[in-house]
Amino acid sequence: MSFFGFGASAEVTIELNDAETRKQVEVRNEEGKKEKLFLFYDGETVAGKVNILLKPGKKLEHYGVKVEFLGHIELFYDRGNHHEFTSVVQALAEPGVMTKNTSFPFEFLHVEKPYESYTGANVQLRYFLRVTIVKRISDIVKEMDVAVHTLSSYPDVNNSIKMEVGIEDCLHIEFEYNKSKYHLRDVIVGKIYFLLVRIKIKHMELAIIRRETTGSGPNTYNENDTLAKYEIMDGAPVKGESIPIRLFLSGYDMTPSMRDICRKFSVRYYLNLVLIDEEERRYFKQQEIILWRKGDVKQLRKERAELASYKSQSEIKAEEEKAAAAAAAEAEEN
């Protein structure tokens, strides 16, 4: 919108070169609604074109046009500030006057996208393209969000989880989960053993809890969200009884575990075992699990090859620039 309320003098659209073939994923936005965004991975090139459409009979005087690819972290309780962890910019046009509709191609080669897109209760990590037409009074700005997934390979060490829940002379339970690290479409398999039962348990359930932590020190905020509940039993167990657990993760809206991202936030997941007796007393035991996104082998190889190629090209370019600088310095001395 212009400062005087007459509306923008031009409409801006952003098109990706591979929009017809690039995968789209559903992402929950800040309002809690789902929207489809184009999916990218770390190291992939972001390329397309910016279209500037003028109103009939109008011209556009500007002080330059640029497009940026940005990665931001924004805390909802501190909206005036945001942390920028990825920022690349490309100038599209020098200051001048546009008299007709114009398109500008852009390309950001092998952009680093180190973190997964995330929108939580108190924080948002987002990637987006931003086009800015600089004007004397009010800039014209157009943004386009994209989604980013971080891929992982199978963890080298994945130990099982064994824990005990006990109340002296009243209750002794052992529970075991087959591993401690799960990919997002994995299955949690485990068993619960009742070694001593002298209280009347009427209900038992297993819950998956997401804990979002933002801030630091005295300004730390924790937000717990129960994503899933799995009823293990309804009724009183007996000593020596063993109950199997099988919980499928693919049906739940989860991201990989995220630890201390840019010192701004963390996202952790916990298995929470809850027992309720006939007097409505609750006994629980919590255990953290690590979630990761299983990458397609071909996609992982492609991503690593692109990054390796980009790094080698960057090294060659740096060496060429260094050699040119040395040659120039030598020429000045002579």
N, C-alpha and C positions, 0 to 999 in steps of 0.2 A: 504493500500500500504506500502511496505517496504521502508526504507530510500534510498536504492540504486536503486529502481525502478524495481526490479525483480518481484514485485507483492507479495501479502500476501502468506505466506506459508500454510495457512489454511483458509477454508471458514466456517463462523459461521452462523447458522440459529437459530431462536427462535420459538418454537411451544407452543401454549397454550393448556392445557389439555382439555378444553371445546370448542375448536375452531369450531367444527362441529355444536354445538348447540348455541353458544353465538351470540347474535344479533350484526349486524354491522350497522354503520350509515355513511352517507356521510358527510365529513368535508372539509371545504375550507382551503387549505394550504396557506403558505406564498406567493406563486406565483399566488394565486387566482384560482388554479385548485382544483377540488373536488377529494377526495380520500376516500376509504372505510376503516374505522377503527373499531376494536372491541370495544364494548361499555361496560363500567363499571360504578358502582355506589359507593358512599361512603361506606366504611366498607366491601366491597366485597374482597374476597381472590383472589390474582393473582398467578396462579400456572401454571407450564409447564415444558418444558425441553429445554436445550441448546445443540445443536448438533455441534460438531467440526469435520469438514471433512478435512482430510489431503490430500495434493497432492500425487499422486501415487509415491511410493518410497521415500517419504520425511518423516522426523521426525520433531517434533516441540519442541524446548527447550524453556521453559517459566519460569517466576518467580511468577506464581500464576494466577488463573482464578477466576473472581468474576462476579456476576450479581447484578444490582441495579434497584430499582424502584424509579423514580424521578419525582418530580413536579417542573417545572421551570417557571418563568416569565422573558421574555426577551423583552427589549425595543429596537426597531429596530435602533434608533439613538444612542444607547449605547451598541453595540453588544459585546463589550469586557467584559461586566459585566452581570450577570444574578442573579436573586433572587431565591434561592432554598427553597421551603416551605414544601416539602415532600422528604424524603431521607431514604431509607432502603436498606441494602446491605446484600448479602449472599455469603460467600466464597464457591467456587465450587471445587477448586483443589489447593493443595500445590505446591510450585515450583518443577519442575521436567521435564521429557522428555516424550512426547507423541509419540508413534510409530504406533498407529492405530486410526481409527475414534472412537470418544468417545461421549457419551451423559451424561449430568448431569441434574438431576431433581432439580427444585427449587420451593419454596412456600413462598409467603409473605402473612401471615394471617391477614385478616381484615384490610387492608391498609387504612389509612385515605386519603380521596380525597375530601377536603373541598370545592373546587371551580369547576365551570364548565369550560371545555376546551373552549378556545377562541382564534381566530386569527382575528386581526383587522388591521387598517391602520398603527398603530405605535407600536403595542404590541402583543405578543403572550403568551398565557398560555397553556402549554402542559404537558402531562404525557407520560412517555416512559420508556421502559426497556432498560438497557444498559449492554452489556456483554463486559468485558475487559480481554484480554489475555495479561498479562504484559510481555514484552520482553526487551532485553538489549538495543536495539536501538530504535525501533518503535513499540508501542503497536498495537495490532489488536483490533478494536472496532466495535461493531455491535449494532445498535439501532433499536427499534421497538416502534412506537407511538401507543397509545391507546386513545380512546375518553372517557370523563367522563361527565355525566349529573347529575345535582343536582336536586333533587325532592323536592316538597313542598306540603303541604296540604292546603286546602282552607283557605284564610285569615279570621281571626275572625271579623275584621272591614273592610268594603269595601264601603265607602261612594260614592255617586254620585258626579259628577263634575258639578257645575253651574258657569258660567262666563258671563261677559258682554263685548261687544266691542262697543265703542261709540266715536263719534266726535260731539261736542256740536252743537245742532240745525241742524245737518246734517244726522247723522246716529246713530241708537241705536239698537243693536242686542243682544239677549240673546241666549246662547247655553248651552245644557245640555247633558252630557253623563251618561249612566246608572250606571257606577261604575268607580273607579280609579285604580283598580288592575285587570289585565287580565291574564289568562293563555295563552300559546303560540298558542293554537288552538281555542281561544275564538272568540266572535263576539262583535265588538264595536257598540252599539246601542245608538242613540241619536236623538236630535231634535234641529233645529235652528229656532228662532222666530224673525221676523222682526218687531220691535216696531215703528221705525221711519226710513224712507228712503227718503232722499232729495238729494242724489247724485246718478248718473246713474251707477249702478254696472252691469258689463257685464259678470263677471265670478267669480265663487267661488269654491275652492277646499280644501280638507282636506288631509294633508300629515302626514306620520309617519316618524319622524327623529330620527336617532340614533346618540348620541353624545358620542364620545370616548374621555376621558380626561386622559392624562398621565403626569407624573412629578408632581412637586409641586412648589409653590411660583412663582418666576419670570421665572422658567423653565417649566411652565405648557403649554401643547399643547392640543388644542381642535380640533377634527376632526368631522365634521358633514356629515352625509350620509343620503340622502333621500331614504328610502326603499320602500315607496308606495305613490301613489297619487290617490285620489278618487274625481272625479268631482261631486260636489254637485249640481251645477246649471250652466246653460249657458243661460244667458238672465237676464233681469231686474226683481228683486223681487218687490213686492208691500207691503205697510204697512199692518200688520196683517197676512201675509203669514207665514206658518209653513212648514219646509222642514225636512223630516225624514232622518236619517243617519243609514246605516248598512254596516259595514266594517268587512270582514272576515280576521282574522290574519293568518290562517293556510297556506296560499299560499306564505308567505314571510319568508325569511331566517333571523331569529332572535334568540337571546339567552335570558335567564332571565336577568333582570336588575342586575347590579353588582356595588356595592358601595365600593369604597376605598379598593380594594383588595390588601392586604399587603402594603398599602400606596403607591402603584405603579400606579394603574389606576382605572377608573370607566367607566361603560357603562350605559347610561341613555337613555330613550325613551320619545319622546314628540309627542303630537298631535298638529299640526300646521295648524290653520285655516287661509286661505289666501283669501282676497277679492281684485278684480282688477276692477277699474272703467274705463270709456270710454277714459280717458286721461292717461291710463296705470299707474296710481298711485296704489300702493299696500298697503293694510291694513292687518295686521295679529295679531293673538293672539296665544300664545304658552302655552301648559299645559303639565306638566310631568305626565306620567302614569307609573305604576309599572307592569313589566311583570314577570311571574313566570312559572315554568314548572310543569304541573299537573302530579303527580305521580300515577301510578297504585297502588290501595289500597294494593294488595297482595305484590307488590314489596316493598312498604313502610314498611309494617309489617315485611317482611323478613329482610330488611335492619336494622330496629330498633332492632329486636330480635337478629341478629348477633352481632350488636354493644353491646347490653346489655350483651350477653353471653361472649363476648370477655372482656368487662370491669370487669365482675364478676370473670372471670378466672385470669385476671391480678391482681385483688385485692387479690385473694387467693394466687397466686404465691408470691406477695409482702409480705403478712403476713407470708408465709412459710420461705421466705428468712430472714425476720426480726427475726423470732423465732430461725432459725438456727444460725444467727449471735449472738444472745443473748446467746444461748447455748454454742457457741464456746468461747465467752468472759468469761462466768462463769467457763468453764473448765480450761481456762488459769489462772484464779484467784485461783482456787483450786490446 
